[in-house]
């Protein structure tokens, strides 16, 4: 697959994304949780460059192959903490907003809020949104995995 564009970035966009990334990582959330969130949203959206990058980054943070291979089936897999499960449920609900999907229910919100404070919740929500942003850009321009990451 060939990308339709070399890049959609301009200096202002790059600066804005860097500020968003800084805000996400200043939120006090374990970097591995943020990577799991990124990976799960990217899996849902079928974004191969973001799945590729998410796996690579998670490995750099010490994530195991066993857990990475099971993010897609996190509900059935015994490898994730309750905190991680709450973040993954929030990720799925916030990402799957198409055609009448229930979105983030009170139950999902309350479970996540039971594990994360408001600053952390803000970071996770922003991470979900930014991941979905990248997924949509990559899908639109047909960015292949591992080409520019």
Secondary structure, DSSP 8 states (H G I E B T S, - for coil): ---S-S----HHHHHHHHHHHHHHHTS---HHHHHHHHHHHHHHHT-HHHHHHHHHHHHHTT--HHHHHHGGGTTT-TT--HHHHHHHHHHHHHH--STT---S-HHHHHHHHTTS-HHHHHHHHHHHHHHHHHHHHHHHHT--TTS--
